[in-house]
Amino acid sequence: MTVRVVVADDQALVRTGFRMILTAGGVEVVAEAANGTEAIEAVRRTRPDVVLMDVRMPELDGLEATRRILTGTAEAPRIIILTTFDLDQYVYAALAAGASGFLLKDVTPEHLVAAVRMVQDGDALLAPSITRRLVSRFARRDPQTTTRHRDLASLTPRETEVLRLLAGGLSNAELAAQLHLSEATVKTHVARILGKLQLRDRVQAVVVAYETGLVSPGAPSPDA
């Protein structure tokens, strides 16, 4: 099945370059947008699978566009944030709003195509070391987040342990090895965590783990 993508970036050269790379990789670019307002309209018009969203754009930035696209619909596309800097508070806010991950703009063509296909398949684009540093730097204990996710208490002890380790950036295979479980069992635990907490993917789970205090920003990683 062909993956359908909207590319949103205020630089025409970036949009053209990404279109060429994606097209060569068998990905269909159904629309381009130069700002967040155009991105929202393009999503409504074309109903893509994935949006590549520049976080900083004129008129309406990528963060607010992400929030609006992901609010109030179960059919929203997966959103990958494009950024020049990995430690960017706007990127963190976009992840918290439901983006499925982020890419640096100097990403290789192979990684770009692979990332689009990965999130279209339902996976989160979670680079453990970078994502963990990003969340550790910007996450703050937020009473609203804690209130919104009081159902953290509804997690079983095993699910809570999985969430804590997941917040450290462990993959399913690493979780399985550390917990002496099969990968299939780990996937089941992760799916139940996302369902109970009403989260889109693993990226939001990491954010919630920090903002509810389950994991502290200065805590060592599980495999340290």
N, C-alpha and C positions, 0 to 999 in steps of 0.2 A: 504494500500500500504506500502510495506517495505521501510524503510529509509536506503539509502546506504551511508556509511561513510568511509572517509579516516582518519586515525589517524597519525599525524606527530609529533614526539617527539624524541629527541636524546637519551632518556633513555628507554632502552628495557623494563624495569620493568613497567614504566608508560604506555607504549603502550600495554603491555600484560594485565595490570590491567583494562585499559579502554576497551579493546576488550572484556574481560570477562563480565564487567558490561553491556556494550551495547548489547552483544549477549544475555545475560540473560533477557534484557529488550525488546527483539524482534527487535533490530536494527542490520542490516547486516554491518559488517566491511569488506569492499572490498579490502582494501590495508593498509599497514603501510609504514611509511617513517621515516628515521632517520635524515634527514636534508631537507632544503628547496628545493634543486634540485630534490631530490627523491620525494618530495611532488608534485611538478609541474608535473613530469613525471607520478606519480600515478593518478593525476587528469585527465591528457590527456588520460591515458590508460583505466581508469575505469568509468569516467564521474559520480562521486558521487553526491549525493544531498547536503551533508554537509562535510566540512573538519574541524577537530579539529586540530588546528595549534599552536604548541609551538612557542612562540614569539622569544625565544633565542635558536638558533641551530647553529652548525658549518657549514662551507662552504658557505651556504646561509641561512640567518636568516628568521624567519617567517614573518617579516614585508615585506621584498623584495619579498618573495614567494607569499604573499597575493597580492601585487601590480601586479605581473606578471600574476597570475591566473585570477584576476578580470579585467585586461586590454583587451579591444578589443573583448569581446565576451558577447553576451546577455544570453548565456547558462551557465554562470559560476555558480559554487556551492555557497551555503552560507558558510561563514567561521566564526568559533568561535575561538577566540584567547585563548590559554592556558597560564597562567602566575602564578608566585609565589607571585607577589606583585600587589595589585590593583592599586596603584598610580605609574604607570610605563610609561615613555614617549614613549617607543616602542609600548605599547598597545594603547596609544592615537593616535599615527601615523597610526597604523593598522586600527583603527576605522575610521580615516579620509580617509584612502585608500579604505574603503568599507566593512570592516569586520562587521558582524552582531551583534557583542557583544563579551564579554569575560567571561571566567570562571577562578576562582582560582583552582589550581591543587588539593586542598584538598576538592573539591566539593563532596557532598554526591552522592551515586549511583542514588538515585531517581531524584535528581536535574539534574545530567548529562543527563540521558535519557530524562527527560522532556525538557531540553534546546535544545537538538538535534531535537526533534519533533517540538518544538516551532519555531525554525528558518526554518525548512524544510517547515512548513506551511506558511512561509512568514512573520512571526513576527520578530521583533528585540529583541535580548536578552538584555533588557535595565533595569538594576537594578538602579532605579532612584537616590538613595543617592550616590552610588559608582560612577556611570557614571558621575553624575553632578560634584562630587569632582574631578574626573579625568580630565574632560574637563575644569573645572574652573582653575585647576592648570597649565595645559599645553597650553591652547588655547591662541593664540596671534593674534592680528589684522594683517592679512596677505593681502597685496595689491593684490597678485595674486588670492587669494580666493575671495576677494571682486569683482575683475574684472570678474572672472569666473562666479560669481553669481549676476551680475548686474540685472538679471531678477528677483531678489528679489522684484524689483519695480513692477513686473507684478502680484504680489500677491494682492488679494483684502484686504481691511482693516481687515476683519474677518479672512482671512487666515494668515495674519501677526500676529494677536493676538493669533491664534491657535499655530503658530510656536513658538512664544515667551513663551507661557505656556508649550508647549511640551518640550522646551529646559530646563524647570525647572524640568522635569522628571515626569510630570503628565500622568497618563494612560488615555485611551479613556473615561473610566467611570468618572474619576476625571475631565477631560476636559468638558464632557457633563454636569456635575453637576455645575461647575463653570460658564459655559457660558449659562446655561439653554437651552441646546440643547439635542436632542436625540443622543444616541451613533452612530446610523447609519449616522446622519448628520456629526458628528465629523469624522467618518471614511472617509466620502466623502471629507471633507476638507483636511484631512491628505493625502489622495491619490492624490488630486489635487496639494498640495504643493510639494510632491515628484515628480510628473510628470513635473511640471513647472520648478523645480530646477534640474531635471535629477538626482535624488538621489535614491539609492537602498532601503533605509529603514530609520526608525526613528533615528537610531544612527547617520547616516550622517547628518540628519536634525539638530540634536543637535549641532554637530560640526560646521556646517555652520552658525547657529544662533549666536554662539560665535565669530567665525572668521570674520564675516561680521560686528560685532558690534551691532547686533540687541539686544543681551543680553550681559551684561558686566560680566567678571569673578567674580567680587566681589558682584554682585547683589544678594539680598535676594531671596529665592525661592518664587513662587507665593502664596504658602499656608502658608508662614511664618507669 
